[in-house]
Structures are given as C-alpha cells and as structure tokens.
C-alpha cells in the first residue's frame, strides 16, 4: 500500500470525526491546562508593566538605585576600637574605588542614566546613613532647608520619625540634633493584594514593599556631617560595651534613571534564557535605593522561572492524559490498524497516520488554548481592573489612578505553543508498542 501524505492526512482526520468524544477530551484537557497558564503569562507581563510604572510614579517617574562593581571584602581583617580616645587613630573619611567607580559610570552612560552622588554609612548601634545633597534634591523641601539652623544636621526622614523601641541610648544621643528637611516616599506595609479570592493575588502577593523608615544625613559639603559623626561616635564609645569596626567606610554610587525600563536593563545581565535573566557572571550590583522598581523587576523575573516550571509540569500532566486516552483509542481501533496492515501499510505508514491525528488534536488544542486565555484575561479585566488601580494608588501613595495593563504579549506564548505541540510526539512515543502486530492480534482476539 503506497500511502501518500494526503491519504494519511485524510485518514487521521477521519479518526477525529469518528471518535469525537475521545478527541474532545484530549483537546479540552490540553487547552484548559495551558489556556489558564497562557492567560496568566499575559496578565503577569501586563501587571509587571503596571507596577513598574506605579512604583516609579512615587518619584515622578525617576528611579533611584545604588550601584557598585564587584564585591566588597568583609570586615574580618580590620580591628575594632572601644574608647573615644582611639578615634584619632582611625579615618572616618569615606573612600571610593576609582577603578570600580569608572566601570559603574561607563555602564550607567550606556543605559542613559546619571550618577548624581554617593551615599555611605557608619555602623554604630544604629546605621548612620549619609548621602550627598545632590542625590536627594528632589526630596528636599526648599522652605524646610531655608529654615535649617547651623547647629542642626539636615536629615531626610519620615515626618514624626522616631527610633525603634529598645533604642533609648541611641535616642538620647541624637535628641535635638537632627532637622527634617524632607522625606522619601514609601509604600504601605504588607502587599497590594485585592480583597477576597482573586487570581491576581498570586502575582500581587509577591510584590515588595518599602516603608523607608530610616534617616539619611544630608551632606552639603560644609563638613557639618563629618564633625557630627565624630561627635556621635565619641558619645557612643563612652557607653558600656560599645565598639566600632575600623574597616574603611565605602562610598556607593547613587544613580538616577528617567526610564524605569532602562534602569532595569542596567541592573540586569544581558544574557538570558526563556526571558529569564542569568546572574551567573554578572559583576555589577544594583538595587533600589528609594522605591521598589528594581525589586518589582526581580520579583517578576523569579515568577517567570516558576511559570516555566509549572508549564513543564502541565506538559507532563497533559501528556499522561493524552497517552491514556490515545492508548484506549488505539485499542478501539485494533480492527482498523489490522485492516491497514492487510492492505499493505507499513508500520511507518501507521505511525504517520496516528501522529498526524495527534498533531491535529494539538493544533485544535492551541486554538482552544488561545480562546480560553483571552476569556480568562477578559474576565479579570471586567472584575478586577478598577479595584487594582485603586489598590496600587493607595499602596504606592500616588495622587492619581495608575493605568492598568492586564495583557502584554511575551515570548512565553511561543514556548507554550511548543509545549502543547510536544504532546503529540510524546504521546505517540509512549504508545508505540500498542501498534505491534502481537498487541493488535491480542485486542482482536479479546473483542
């Protein structure tokens, strides 16, 4: 029997027509499994864009990050001091690695960012964070700065800020020395999840928050901050059990981007697989200084890895269901397979007929998968878009409703299509023995 491809295609299609119930079971099983995950992929990409924009909206669309190259050594090789008299033996001046700073500035320039200053900190019993005035100009209230007295240290901190509990000595030490000249926006505590059971909460529950409840000493170059740190260290070392590590205080670059996506690209390695960034050989270290934009990006990067794992799991489930259903169908088709052999069809011809049958089922499943995905997206858009906008506005403290995007095409679409199509060869592979003459003869004898 010289079987043409067109004949094999006709015979495979007739299997779908003759076994409608079995075919529908396979198509619906595959499409329901992958339709939801495809829709979830599109939604995740849309919410990623939405939350990145909302997070950056806290700082007028700018993204502030700290960036450095390489890694700093630990403090194990440096000694400690235990009394005020020893302060004269150490340097409190912050240091900057010119070579590493050059690499940071080069990469910043490539991604259209700007190094606007530096920050550093002194670790006493509480971190005393210091930052260049140029790096926080956007957060400084001009009137508050204008009313700053000479004996006060300009500080960026939340209005009404107080040290945490059990920090009485620290609170007494700084009492009356700091003057608030502005504050850094933060988020609400917790997560921006929606009320009740909502599929979007799977994504929203992973988003980071930033309360920004620390204080930052603003260095205007006058030398006031350096003198203040020395005075605070002297008071601190006068307390029982106090000590200070003499490791050099390192400066870290403060970088500003006016495009959150360029900031994310700067902080992420260029190499990636399946849309997931690979940090295996990435020597730059960048993270949010103010806001949560980069943390949002990292959160979605992690979720992409999890979605790939889920897609592979669903492939296993879909293949198992397809194999079980397909095996039963072959047993029912024993007489037909025997007829093909009697008419001279080779084993390869029979494999081709049923492989095309499975491919056709997978193609139908793809169509159904896309329909289910968009139905899923449409349902969430109708029921949750408004509530999500309100929730993000409150969570990020915005004075406007952010634009909600619940659909965004991404490369995972093609990956899911490939996974669905993989069901066909895998199902055939696991049922090949059922086409053997011995197995067919056994089924015919049972019938």
C-alpha positions, 0 to 999 in steps of 0.5 A, spaced: 500 500 500 503 506 497 500 511 502 501 518 500 501 524 505 494 526 503 491 519 504 494 519 511 492 526 512 485 524 510 485 518 514 487 521 521 482 526 520 477 521 519 479 518 526 477 525 529 470 525 526 469 518 528 471 518 535 469 525 537 468 524 544 475 521 545 478 527 541 474 532 545 477 530 551 484 530 549 483 537 546 479 540 552 484 537 557 490 540 553 487 547 552 484 548 559 491 546 562 495 551 558 489 556 556 489 558 564 497 558 564 497 562 557 492 567 560 496 568 566 503 569 562 499 575 559 496 578 565 503 577 569 507 581 563 501 586 563 501 587 571 509 587 571 508 593 566 503 596 571 507 596 577 513 598 574 510 604 572 506 605 579 512 604 583 516 609 579 510 614 579 512 615 587 518 619 584 515 622 578 517 617 574 525 617 576 528 611 579 533 611 584 538 605 585 545 604 588 550 601 584 557 598 585 562 593 581 564 587 584 564 585 591 566 588 597 571 584 602 568 583 609 570 586 615 574 580 618 581 583 617 580 590 620 580 591 628 575 594 632 576 600 637 572 601 644 574 608 647 573 615 644 580 616 645 582 611 639 578 615 634 584 619 632 587 613 630 582 611 625 579 615 618 572 616 618 573 619 611 569 615 606 573 612 600 571 610 593 574 605 588 576 609 582 577 603 578 570 600 580 567 607 580 569 608 572 566 601 570 559 603 574 559 610 570 561 607 563 555 602 564 550 607 567 552 612 560 550 606 556 543 605 559 542 613 559 542 614 566 546 619 571 550 618 577 548 624 581 552 622 588 554 617 593 551 615 599 555 611 605 554 609 612 557 608 619 555 602 623 554 604 630 548 601 634 544 604 629 546 605 621 548 612 620 546 613 613 549 619 609 548 621 602 550 627 598 545 633 597 545 632 590 542 625 590 536 627 594 534 634 591 528 632 589 526 630 596 528 636 599 523 641 601 526 648 599 522 652 605 524 646 610 532 647 608 531 655 608 529 654 615 535 649 617 539 652 623 547 651 623 547 647 629 542 642 626 544 636 621 539 636 615 536 629 615 531 626 610 526 622 614 519 620 615 515 626 618 514 624 626 520 619 625 522 616 631 527 610 633 525 603 634 523 601 641 529 598 645 533 604 642 533 609 648 541 610 648 541 611 641 535 616 642 538 620 647 544 621 643 541 624 637 535 628 641 535 635 638 540 634 633 537 632 627 532 637 622 527 634 617 528 637 611 524 632 607 522 625 606 522 619 601 516 616 599 514 609 601 509 604 600 504 601 605 506 595 609 504 588 607 502 587 599 497 590 594 493 584 594 485 585 592 480 583 597 477 576 597 479 570 592 482 573 586 487 570 581 491 576 581 493 575 588 498 570 586 502 575 582 500 581 587 502 577 593 509 577 591 510 584 590 515 588 595 514 593 599 518 599 602 516 603 608 523 607 608 523 608 615 530 610 616 534 617 616 539 619 611 544 625 613 544 630 608 551 632 606 552 639 603 559 639 603 560 644 609 563 638 613 557 639 618 556 631 617 563 629 618 564 633 625 557 630 627 559 623 626 565 624 630 561 627 635 556 621 635 561 616 635 565 619 641 558 619 645 557 612 643 564 609 645 563 612 652 557 607 653 558 600 656 560 595 651 560 599 645 565 598 639 566 600 632 569 596 626 575 600 623 574 597 616 574 603 611 567 606 610 565 605 602 562 610 598 556 607 593 554 610 587 547 613 587 544 613 580 538 616 577 534 613 571 528 617 567 526 610 564 524 605 569 525 600 563 532 602 562 534 602 569 532 595 569 536 593 563 542 596 567 541 592 573 540 586 569 545 581 565 544 581 558 544 574 557 538 570 558 534 564 557 526 563 556 526 571 558 529 569 564 535 573 566 542 569 568 546 572 574 551 567 573 557 572 571 554 578 572 559 583 576 555 589 577 550 590 583 544 594 583 538 595 587 533 600 589 535 605 593 528 609 594 522 605 591 521 598 589 522 598 581 528 594 581 525 589 586 518 589 582 523 587 576 526 581 580 520 579 583 517 578 576 523 575 573 523 569 579 515 568 577 517 567 570 522 561 572 516 558 576 511 559 570 516 555 566 516 550 571 509 549 572 508 549 564 513 543 564 509 540 569 502 541 565 506 538 559 507 532 563 500 532 566 497 533 559 501 528 556 499 522 561 492 524 559 493 524 552 497 517 552 491 514 556 486 516 552 490 515 545 492 508 548 484 506 549 483 509 542 488 505 539 485 499 542 478 501 539 481 501 533 485 494 533 480 492 527 482 498 523 490 498 524 489 490 522 485 492 516 491 497 514 496 492 515 492 487 510 492 492 505 499 493 505 501 499 510 507 499 513 508 500 520 511 507 518 505 508 514 501 507 521 505 511 525 504 517 520 497 516 520 496 516 528 501 522 529 498 526 524 491 525 528 495 527 534 498 533 531 491 535 529 488 534 536 494 539 538 493 544 533 485 544 535 488 544 542 492 551 541 486 554 538 482 552 544 488 554 548 488 561 545 480 562 546 480 560 553 486 565 555 483 571 552 476 569 556 480 568 562 484 575 561 477 578 559 474 576 565 479 579 570 479 585 566 471 586 567 472 584 575 478 586 577 481 592 573 478 598 577 479 595 584 487 594 582 488 601 580 485 603 586 489 598 590 496 600 587 494 608 588 493 607 595 499 602 596 504 606 592 501 613 595 500 616 588 495 622 587 492 619 581 489 612 578 495 608 575 493 605 568 492 598 568 495 593 563 492 586 564 495 583 557 502 584 554 504 579 549 511 575 551 515 570 548 512 565 553 506 564 548 511 561 543 514 556 548 507 554 550 505 553 543 511 548 543 509 545 549 502 543 547 505 541 540 510 536 544 504 532 546 503 529 540 510 526 539 510 524 546 504 521 546 505 517 540 512 515 543 509 512 549 504 508 545 508 505 540 508 498 542 500 498 542 501 498 534 505 491 534 502 486 530 502 481 537 498 487 541 493 488 535 492 480 534 491 480 542 485 486 542 482 482 536 482 476 539 479 479 546 473 483 542 
